[in-house]
């Protein structure tokens, strides 16, 4: 299928709230975000095609933060033109909560933790 058409369907699924979007969200996304949905054997052919272009859609997507509850801190491009996980892959690799949203980081910065201490490798004079 056409990549731009499939990306437009992702956009509609992400932005619009009409009956077909609600049905698709209930059937395939459940409580997952677009970022975390994975392919299953029982998926329809159209949904499988959508999943093939998911990363292309996410790369070109710009997010308005608003209250931050639906904006992923690392995976959405809310601060720069690219997502923070793409700009800082080494730092993202050590982050313990890859699916944390902006609101959670903003409200409780103390809960932000990494799998390693980042200062161990720094040279301090």
Order of alpha helices (4+ residues) and beta strands (2+ residues): alpha-alpha-alpha-alpha-alpha-alpha-alpha
